């Protein structure tokens, strides 16, 4: 299992399009993806659970990956969050 905490960069937070992009990216990996923010935990492959976190710009987000491609999954998802709004273009 690997994990990393990142700060949400997108101006709209992890809502709507950025959340959908996160879930689409997470779904490409076999590893289990978990997110934690604001005292809540979500399955990173479920759009409804990701949206339920209510992560806003500046919030800390713990991304955890567990499985055979965990390192690659974590790297891709951290990069996606760090790029913020540019990731949705």
GUVO-85288 format. One record per residue: y, z, x of N, C-alpha, C, O in turn; residue in one letter. Coordinates in nm, 2 decimals. Layout:
n.v_n.w_n.u_ca.v_ca.w_ca.u_c.v_c.w_c.u_o.v_o.w_o.u_rest
Y_Z_X_Y_Z_X_Y_Z_X_Y_Z_X_A
...
This chain:
n.v_n.w_n.u_ca.v_ca.w_ca.u_c.v_c.w_c.u_o.v_o.w_o.u_rest
-0.12_0.00_0.08_0.00_0.00_0.00_0.12_0.00_0.09_0.13_0.07_0.19_X
0.22_-0.08_0.05_0.35_-0.09_0.12_0.46_-0.07_0.02_0.44_-0.11_-0.10_X
0.57_-0.01_0.06_0.68_0.00_-0.03_0.81_0.00_0.05_0.82_0.03_0.17_X
0.92_-0.03_-0.02_1.05_-0.03_0.04_1.16_-0.01_-0.07_1.14_-0.06_-0.18_X
1.26_0.07_-0.04_1.37_0.09_-0.13_1.48_-0.01_-0.09_1.52_-0.02_0.02_X
1.53_-0.07_-0.20_1.65_-0.16_-0.18_1.75_-0.13_-0.28_1.73_-0.06_-0.38_X
1.87_-0.18_-0.26_1.98_-0.16_-0.35_2.00_-0.29_-0.43_2.01_-0.39_-0.37_X
2.01_-0.28_-0.56_2.03_-0.39_-0.65_2.17_-0.46_-0.61_2.27_-0.39_-0.62_X
2.17_-0.58_-0.58_2.29_-0.66_-0.54_2.35_-0.74_-0.65_2.47_-0.75_-0.65_X
2.27_-0.79_-0.74_2.32_-0.87_-0.85_2.43_-0.80_-0.93_2.41_-0.69_-0.97_X
2.53_-0.87_-0.96_2.64_-0.82_-1.05_2.59_-0.78_-1.18_2.64_-0.68_-1.25_X
2.49_-0.84_-1.23_2.43_-0.81_-1.37_2.32_-0.71_-1.36_2.25_-0.68_-1.46_X
2.29_-0.67_-1.24_2.18_-0.58_-1.22_2.04_-0.65_-1.23_2.04_-0.77_-1.21_X
1.94_-0.58_-1.26_1.81_-0.64_-1.28_1.79_-0.66_-1.43_1.71_-0.60_-1.49_X
1.87_-0.75_-1.48_1.87_-0.78_-1.63_1.86_-0.93_-1.65_1.90_-1.01_-1.57_X
1.80_-0.97_-1.76_1.79_-1.11_-1.80_1.73_-1.20_-1.70_1.62_-1.19_-1.66_X
1.81_-1.29_-1.65_1.77_-1.39_-1.56_1.71_-1.33_-1.42_1.61_-1.38_-1.38_X
1.79_-1.24_-1.36_1.73_-1.18_-1.23_1.60_-1.11_-1.26_1.51_-1.12_-1.17_X
1.58_-1.05_-1.37_1.45_-0.98_-1.40_1.34_-1.08_-1.42_1.23_-1.06_-1.37_X
1.37_-1.19_-1.49_1.28_-1.30_-1.51_1.23_-1.36_-1.38_1.11_-1.39_-1.36_X
1.33_-1.38_-1.29_1.30_-1.44_-1.16_1.21_-1.34_-1.08_1.12_-1.39_-1.01_X
1.24_-1.21_-1.09_1.16_-1.11_-1.02_1.02_-1.12_-1.07_0.92_-1.12_-0.99_X
1.00_-1.12_-1.20_0.86_-1.12_-1.26_0.79_-1.25_-1.23_0.67_-1.24_-1.20_X
0.86_-1.36_-1.23_0.79_-1.49_-1.19_0.75_-1.48_-1.05_0.64_-1.53_-1.02_X
0.83_-1.43_-0.96_0.79_-1.42_-0.82_0.67_-1.32_-0.80_0.58_-1.35_-0.73_X
0.68_-1.21_-0.87_0.57_-1.11_-0.86_0.44_-1.17_-0.90_0.33_-1.13_-0.85_X
0.44_-1.25_-1.01_0.32_-1.30_-1.07_0.25_-1.40_-0.97_0.13_-1.43_-0.99_X
0.32_-1.45_-0.87_0.26_-1.54_-0.77_0.16_-1.47_-0.68_0.08_-1.53_-0.61_X
0.17_-1.34_-0.68_0.09_-1.26_-0.59_-0.03_-1.19_-0.66_-0.02_-1.15_-0.78_X
-0.14_-1.17_-0.59_-0.25_-1.10_-0.64_-0.23_-0.95_-0.64_-0.29_-0.88_-0.73_X
-0.14_-0.90_-0.56_-0.12_-0.75_-0.55_-0.06_-0.70_-0.67_0.01_-0.77_-0.75_X
-0.08_-0.57_-0.69_-0.02_-0.49_-0.80_0.12_-0.46_-0.76_0.14_-0.41_-0.64_X
0.22_-0.49_-0.84_0.36_-0.46_-0.81_0.42_-0.36_-0.90_0.40_-0.37_-1.02_X
0.48_-0.25_-0.84_0.54_-0.15_-0.92_0.68_-0.13_-0.88_0.71_-0.14_-0.76_X
0.77_-0.10_-0.98_0.91_-0.08_-0.95_0.94_0.06_-1.00_0.89_0.11_-1.10_X
1.03_0.13_-0.93_1.08_0.26_-0.98_1.23_0.26_-0.96_1.29_0.22_-0.86_X
1.30_0.30_-1.07_1.45_0.31_-1.07_1.49_0.40_-1.18_1.42_0.41_-1.29_X
1.59_0.48_-1.16_1.65_0.57_-1.26_1.54_0.66_-1.32_1.55_0.69_-1.44_X
1.45_0.71_-1.24_1.34_0.80_-1.29_1.23_0.73_-1.37_1.15_0.80_-1.43_X
1.23_0.60_-1.38_1.13_0.53_-1.46_1.05_0.44_-1.36_1.09_0.40_-1.26_X
0.92_0.41_-1.41_0.83_0.33_-1.33_0.80_0.21_-1.42_0.78_0.23_-1.54_X
0.78_0.09_-1.36_0.75_-0.03_-1.44_0.65_-0.12_-1.36_0.65_-0.12_-1.24_X
0.57_-0.19_-1.43_0.49_-0.29_-1.38_0.58_-0.41_-1.34_0.65_-0.46_-1.43_X
0.58_-0.45_-1.22_0.67_-0.56_-1.17_0.64_-0.70_-1.23_0.71_-0.79_-1.21_X
0.52_-0.71_-1.30_0.48_-0.84_-1.36_0.51_-0.84_-1.51_0.47_-0.93_-1.57_X
0.57_-0.74_-1.56_0.60_-0.73_-1.70_0.75_-0.73_-1.73_0.82_-0.64_-1.69_X
0.80_-0.84_-1.79_0.94_-0.86_-1.81_1.00_-0.74_-1.89_1.11_-0.69_-1.86_X
0.93_-0.70_-1.99_0.98_-0.59_-2.08_0.99_-0.46_-2.00_1.09_-0.39_-2.02_X
0.89_-0.43_-1.92_0.89_-0.31_-1.84_1.01_-0.31_-1.73_1.07_-0.21_-1.71_X
1.02_-0.43_-1.67_1.13_-0.44_-1.57_1.27_-0.42_-1.64_1.35_-0.35_-1.58_X
1.29_-0.48_-1.75_1.41_-0.47_-1.82_1.44_-0.32_-1.87_1.55_-0.28_-1.87_X
1.33_-0.25_-1.90_1.34_-0.11_-1.95_1.39_-0.02_-1.84_1.43_0.09_-1.87_X
1.38_-0.06_-1.71_1.43_0.02_-1.60_1.59_0.04_-1.61_1.64_0.14_-1.57_X
1.65_-0.06_-1.67_1.80_-0.05_-1.68_1.87_-0.05_-1.54_1.97_0.01_-1.53_X
1.81_-0.11_-1.44_1.87_-0.11_-1.31_2.00_-0.19_-1.30_2.00_-0.31_-1.34_X
2.10_-0.13_-1.26_2.23_-0.19_-1.25_2.27_-0.21_-1.10_2.21_-0.16_-1.01_X
2.38_-0.29_-1.08_2.42_-0.32_-0.94_2.45_-0.19_-0.88_2.52_-0.10_-0.93_X
2.40_-0.17_-0.75_2.42_-0.05_-0.68_2.31_0.06_-0.69_2.30_0.15_-0.62_X
2.22_0.04_-0.79_2.11_0.13_-0.81_2.00_0.11_-0.70_1.98_0.00_-0.65_X
1.94_0.22_-0.66_1.82_0.21_-0.57_1.70_0.17_-0.65_1.68_0.22_-0.76_X
1.62_0.08_-0.59_1.50_0.03_-0.65_1.39_0.04_-0.55_1.40_-0.02_-0.44_X
1.28_0.11_-0.59_1.17_0.12_-0.50_1.07_0.02_-0.54_1.02_0.02_-0.66_X
1.03_-0.07_-0.45_0.94_-0.18_-0.48_0.81_-0.14_-0.40_0.81_-0.11_-0.28_X
0.70_-0.13_-0.48_0.57_-0.10_-0.42_0.47_-0.21_-0.44_0.46_-0.26_-0.56_X
0.40_-0.25_-0.34_0.29_-0.35_-0.36_0.16_-0.30_-0.30_0.16_-0.24_-0.20_X
0.05_-0.33_-0.37_-0.08_-0.28_-0.33_-0.18_-0.39_-0.36_-0.20_-0.43_-0.47_X
-0.24_-0.44_-0.25_-0.34_-0.55_-0.27_-0.36_-0.63_-0.15_-0.30_-0.60_-0.04_X
-0.43_-0.74_-0.16_-0.46_-0.82_-0.04_-0.34_-0.90_0.02_-0.34_-0.93_0.14_X
-0.24_-0.93_-0.06_-0.12_-1.00_-0.01_0.00_-0.91_-0.02_0.11_-0.96_-0.04_X
-0.02_-0.78_-0.01_0.09_-0.68_-0.03_0.21_-0.70_0.06_0.33_-0.69_0.01_X
0.19_-0.73_0.19_0.30_-0.74_0.28_0.39_-0.86_0.24_0.51_-0.86_0.24_X
0.32_-0.98_0.21_0.40_-1.10_0.18_0.47_-1.08_0.04_0.58_-1.12_0.03_X
0.40_-1.01_-0.05_0.47_-0.98_-0.18_0.59_-0.90_-0.16_0.70_-0.93_-0.22_X
0.58_-0.79_-0.09_0.69_-0.70_-0.07_0.81_-0.77_0.00_0.92_-0.76_-0.05_X
0.78_-0.85_0.10_0.88_-0.92_0.17_0.96_-1.02_0.08_1.08_-1.02_0.08_X
0.88_-1.09_0.00_0.95_-1.19_-0.10_1.03_-1.12_-0.20_1.14_-1.16_-0.23_X
0.98_-1.01_-0.25_1.05_-0.94_-0.36_1.18_-0.86_-0.31_1.28_-0.86_-0.38_X
1.17_-0.81_-0.19_1.28_-0.74_-0.13_1.39_-0.84_-0.10_1.51_-0.82_-0.13_X
1.35_-0.96_-0.05_1.44_-1.07_-0.02_1.51_-1.11_-0.15_1.63_-1.14_-0.15_X
1.44_-1.12_-0.25_1.49_-1.17_-0.38_1.60_-1.07_-0.43_1.71_-1.11_-0.47_X
1.57_-0.94_-0.42_1.67_-0.84_-0.47_1.79_-0.84_-0.37_1.91_-0.83_-0.42_X
1.77_-0.85_-0.24_1.88_-0.85_-0.15_1.97_-0.97_-0.16_2.09_-0.96_-0.13_X
1.92_-1.08_-0.20_2.00_-1.20_-0.22_2.09_-1.19_-0.35_2.19_-1.26_-0.36_X
2.05_-1.10_-0.44_2.13_-1.08_-0.56_2.15_-1.20_-0.64_2.05_-1.27_-0.67_X
2.27_-1.23_-0.68_2.30_-1.34_-0.78_2.26_-1.47_-0.73_2.23_-1.56_-0.81_X
2.27_-1.49_-0.60_2.23_-1.63_-0.54_2.09_-1.66_-0.57_2.06_-1.78_-0.58_X
2.01_-1.56_-0.60_1.86_-1.59_-0.62_1.85_-1.65_-0.76_1.74_-1.71_-0.78_X
1.94_-1.64_-0.85_1.93_-1.70_-0.98_1.99_-1.84_-0.99_1.98_-1.90_-1.09_X
2.05_-1.89_-0.88_2.11_-2.02_-0.89_2.01_-2.13_-0.88_2.05_-2.25_-0.88_X
